[in-house]
């Protein structure tokens, strides 16, 4: 079959089973080879290893050592190693000291000279998503890298959640998760939809619709195969990336068929207020954490992300500060120069730590459903932000919790930032992110490689890593 390029519309469609899939706009047409990828076994003799990643925006309070607020209201602890003291920001986590590690002095090299509000997109990817007029390009996120290895073993490959929902915009993400082509994965923000996804059976028409989907995808890919030879090299690369998403859809259809008749976990949702929104901020945050807990407990998924807030004070997530009597969360980071400003900002961070701690405690108190120990020991949790001091894209504030069965040793403060990390209130002059770098951070991707290896993934590198973190 041949194609007359003079007669092809500016938009071309792959067709199958009466459906049409729109292609990107090309100067030529063709089809590239899809990456060969097979689904992993659904069974594993080992205890499940889970990963959850959480992100909060706007950095943390970082008064300078000479500031009276430094002693109590600095986010980072004082000290190093196992000889450290929590500030009041961490009072809710004091009882969990031996279950977590606080980390300073890590960041992604590609983002260190970029405004802090641009960096949520690359928190789990380490990509050079940039700022200003720089072209936007992202890469696979840590959670999706792990989901590639374990996602087929559970009904939901990964659970992607955020307070604002959807994908957001370039450098203004509403999601932490990006697929292997760097495309944002939409996040769910409605508790009822998350609950239904996990625990409510779909209708009886599911099998028929899945059968149609398989047929449509097969025919669309066959159509693409016939077009391939006439594309330019550049267009082939674009089409390969685009059709890779079709391949991923095909994998999801195959997986869904295998899980179609499997009974769903029986979870009593009558005690859960699934209609909550950020109008009830504390309760909303608690239900989102609770849904991740239930997803893990029922082995509905082993991978979850939750973006607690969007950067730059945009969206409903900025209302979470109302849980403790403030108006907007982002505003607190701008008012640290005011009397009591550091304390107010720290109280908000204390609130976030409290709700994270509630989730950690629940995992610790719950026996592992499929083996000895508790769920926390088999769940690796990353909690943090991609900025620290005002708009500063360095020295990310990070907490790593759980994973003791994977060999993690907690009860320490990994202080790689030194005794005087860059910080202080912004007074309207040069911002901290614009100042000269005074300390060379460790690549955060080194931690990611360490995490992947302990999770059982044979990963030698990720996102420009230079090694692993030996002391965890």
N, C-alpha and C positions, 0 to 999 in steps of 0.2 A: 504493500500500500504506500503511495507517495502523497506528498502534500505540496500544494501550490502556495508558496509563502505570500504571493501577491493577493491571495484571496482570503487570508486568515484574518479574523477580527483581531482588534487590539486586546481583547480578552478571550482566552481559550479555555475550554472546559474539558475535563476528563469525564467520561460518561459511563454509567453502568447501572443496570436494573432500574432504569427510569429516573435515576438521580444524577446530579451534575456537581462536580467539584471544581470551583473556579481556580484557575492557575494564576500565578503572578504575571505581570506584564513583561513580555520578553521581546527582544529584537529578533530572535529566532526561536525554534521549538525543538524539544528533544527530551530525553529522559536519562537520568544517571542511575548507577547501581545503588540499590538500597543496602545499607549496612546490614550484614548478616547478624542476627541476634536471636537467641533462643530463650525461651522461658525456663527459669530454674525450677527445680523440683519444689512441690508444695509442702513437702515434709522435711523435717530436720530432726535428727536425734538429739541435738543440743538444745539447751534451754534457749528461749528466744532472747535475742539481744535487741534492745530498742534504742532509738535515737529521737530526742525531741530538742528543738532549737527555738529559742524565744528572743525577741528583739524589742527593746524600748528605745524611743527616740530622744533627741535633744541633749544627749550627754548627761553628765553628773556634776554635783557640786565639788569644786576643787579649789577651795581657798588656799592661798599661799601659806607657808609655815608661820610667817610673822603675823598672820591674821588671827584674831582671837577665836574665830569660828573654826580654825583648822583642827583643833583638838577633838571636837565633838561632831562636826558636821561635814567633814571631808568624806567623800564616798569610800575612797580606798582606806584599808586598815593601816595601822602604824606598826612598822616592824618588817620582818622578813622570815621566810621559812616557817618553822613551827613556833617561832617566838614572835608573835604578833598580837595586836589588840584591835578588836572591832571598834569602830566608831558607833555613834547612835544610829547611823543609817542601817547598820546591820543587827541592831538589837533583836528584830524578829527572827534572825537566823542563828542566834547564839546557841540554841539547843541543837542545831544541826552542824555545828562547827566541824565535827569529825566526818561529816558526810559530803563536804564540799571543799573546793579550793578556789580562792580568789586569785585572779591573775592580772598583772599590770605589765606594761612595756611591750605589748604585742599590737601589731596593726598590719594592714595590707600595704605593701610598698606602693602599689599603683594609686592609692587614694590619699597618701599622706600630705600632699600639698593641695588638696581639693577641699572646698568648703564642706563642713561636716554634714550639712543637710542633704548633700548629694549622695551619701554613701550607704544608705540602707540597701540599695540595689546590689551592692557588691559584698555585703556582710558575709554571706555564705558562699560567694563565688570567687572572691579575690580578683575579679576582672577589672580592667582599666575602663570603667564606665565613665570616668572623667567628669568634666564640668565645662561651663561656658559653651563655646562653639565646637568643642571636641565631639567627634562622631561617636554615637552611642553604640556600644557592642557589649554584650554580656556573655556568660558561659554557664556551665552547669553548676548548680548549687550543691553544697555538701550533702544535704538531705536526699537530693535526687540521685546523687552518686551512690549513696547507700541503698536507696530504693531500687536501683538497678540490680542489686544483688539479692535483696530479700523481699522485694515488693510482690513477687509472684507467690509467695508463701502465705499471703493473707488475702482476704477478700478485697480490702482497700490497699492499693500499693503504697500510698502516702496520704496523709491528712494535712491539707493546706488551709490554714485559717488566719484571719486577721480581724482587727476591730473595725476596719473601714471597708473591707471586702473588695473583690475584683482584683485588677492588676495595678491600677494607678497609672502613673506616667513615667517616662524615662527620667531617672534620677528623682523620682517621687513615687517609689513603689508602694503598693498596698499589699505586697506579698514578699516573702523571703525566698520563694521557691522558683527556680528557673530550670528548664529542661536542658537536654544535652546540646541543643542549638542556641541556648541563651535566651529562649523565649520565656516570658513571665507566665507562671501558672496561676490562674485566678484563685484567689482565696475566698473562703466562705466566712461570712460574719454573722449569719443568723443561726442561733442555737438550734432552733427546730429543724432547719434543713440539715445541719450536721447530725443531729440525732436520727433523723429519718434515713439519711445516707447509711448510717451505721447499723440501725436496728429495725427498720421498717421494711417489710417485704415489698418488692415492686409488684406491679399488677401481672395478671395471667398472660398478658400479651407479650411479655418479655422475650420468651423463646422465639416467637415469630419475628419480632423486630430484630433480634440478634442474627437470625438466619438471613434476613434481608440485608443487614449491614455487611455480613461476610460476603455475600454475593456481589453487592455493590462495590466493595473495596477491591475484590479480585478483578472485576471488569475494569475499574478505573485504572488499576496498575497495569493491566494488559494494554489499555489504550495508551498509557504513558510510554510503555516499552516500544510501541510502534512509532512513536514520535521522536525518539531519542536522537537518531542519527543526524538530524538537521539542526541541532542546537549549537551555538557557539560554546566555547569552553566556559566563559563567564556565566552564560545562561544555564549551562548544565550544572554548575556549582549551585546556583540559586535554586534550580528545580530540584536538585538532589536534597537540599536542605528542606525545601517545602514538602517534598514527597516523603521525607523521613517522618514527618508528623502523621502522614497517612499510615505509614508502617506502624507507628506507635498506636494509632487507633485500631489497626488490625490486631495488634497484640492484646490490646485491652478487650476487644470483642472476644478473642479466643479465651482470654482469662475469664471474662464474665460468663461465658457458656459453661465453663468448668465449675463455676461457683453457683450457677443458676438454681440448682436443686438442693444446695447445701442449706441446712437449717440455720437461721439467724440466731445469734445469742439472745437469750431472753433477759431483757433488762427492764425493770420497772421504772418507767419514766414519770409516774404519777407524782413523785416527790420533787421533780425537776421543773422549774419555771422556764419553759423553753421559749417564752415570748419576751424575755428580757432584752433590753437595749441599753445603750449608754446613758439613758435617762436614769438608770439605777446602776451607776458605774461599778461599785464594789461587787454587787451581786452578778453583774454581767461578766466581770473578770473571773469570778469564781466559777460560773457555769461553763465558761470556755475552758478553763483548766480541768473542770470535772469531766467534760466530754473527752478530753485527751486521756484522762485517767481511765475512763470506761472503755475507750477504744483499745488501750493497752491491756487492760485487765481481761477483756474478752478476746484478745489476739485478733481483733478486726484489722489492725494495722500495727506495724512496728516502727513506723516513721511518721513524725508529726512536726509541723512548724506552726508557730503562732506569732505574728507581728502585732505586738500589743499596741503600737502606735505608729502613725505615719510621721515622717520628719516635717519640720517647718510649720507646725501648728495648723495643718490643714486637715479637715475631716472630723468625723464624730469622735475619733480617739482622743482629740484634745480635751474632751469633756471629762475624761477619767479623773482629773484632779478634783472634780466636784465631790468625789468620794470622801475627801478630807477637808472640805470647806473652802477650797480655792476655786477660781473660775476656770482658767485655761492652763493646761500643763506647760505648753511651750512658753507662755509668758513668764513662768517662774524662772526659767533659765536666763531671761533678759533682765531680771530685777535683782540679781545678786548684789549689785552695788548699793541697793537700798538697805536701810536698817532692817535687820532680821531676814534679809534676802537669802543668805546661805541656808539658814535654818528652814525657811519655807520650802526651798527647793529640795533640801535633804529630807524633809518630812514626806514629800511626794515620792521620792526614791525609796524611803522607808516603807511606804504603803505598797509599792511594787514588790519590794523584797518580801514583805509579809505575805502577799498572795502567792508569790513563787514558793516561799517556804511552806505554805499550807499544802501546796501540790507535792512538794518533796516529801513532807511528813506523811502524807497519805500513801505514797508509794512505799515508804519505809515501813509503815504499819500494816501493809497488806502482804500476806504470804504469797510467794510466787505460785501461781496457779498450776504450773507444770513441773515443779521441781522444788528443791530445798531453798531456804533463804527467803528474802523478801523481794518485792518487785523493784525497789530502788537499786539493789545490787546488780540487776540485769537491765537497767535503764540508764542511758547516758544522757545527761541534760546540759545544754549550753544556754546560758542566759547572759545577754549583754547588749552592747550598743557599738556603733561604728564611729562615735565621737566621745570625747571625754570633757575637757574644758570647753569653754564657749566656742562652738563651731570647729573644734580642733579634731582633725582626722588622724590622731595618733593616740597611743597609749589607751587603747580601747578598755573600758571597764567590763570585766568578764568574770563569770562564775561558772565553774564546771562542777557538776554534782553527780552522784551515783556512779554506777559502773564498777563497783568493787570486785564483782565476779570477773571482770575483764582485766583486773590487775591495777586499777587506779588507786593511788594512795592519797587520801585527803587529809584534812586538818592542817592545811598550810596556806600561806600567802606567798605565791610566786611573784616576787617583786623584782621585775627586770627593768623598771623605770628609774631606779635610783632613789635617792633621798629627797630630791627636789624636782618632781615632775612639773612640766610647764602647766600653768593654770592662772588663777586669779580672775577677778571680776572684770568685765568689759566696761570701760568708761567712755566709749565712743571713739577711741583712737584705733590704732592698728589692732586687729583681732589676733588671737593666739595662732590661728591656722596660717596667718600671713607672715608670721615671724620665722626667723631662721631656726632650722631644726637643731636642737641642742643635745639630742640623745637619739641614738640609732636603735629603733625598735626591732624586735624579733618578728620575722614574718608569721602572721597568724596562721597561714597555711601549714606551717610546721605542726601546729596543734591539730589541724584538721587531718593531716596524714596520720598522726599518732592516734587520733580517735578512730579513723577508718580501720587501721590495723588492729586495734583492740576490739573493734566490732566484728572482726573476722574477714575483712576485705584485704586482698593482696595488693595494696596500694603502695607504690614507691614514691609517688609525687602527687601533688594537687595544687593547682593555682599558683605556680611559681614557688613552691616550697623549696627550702634548702636543706632540710633534714627532718628530724623528729625531736620531740621534747622528752628527754630521758628521765626527768625528775618527777614525773607524775605517776 
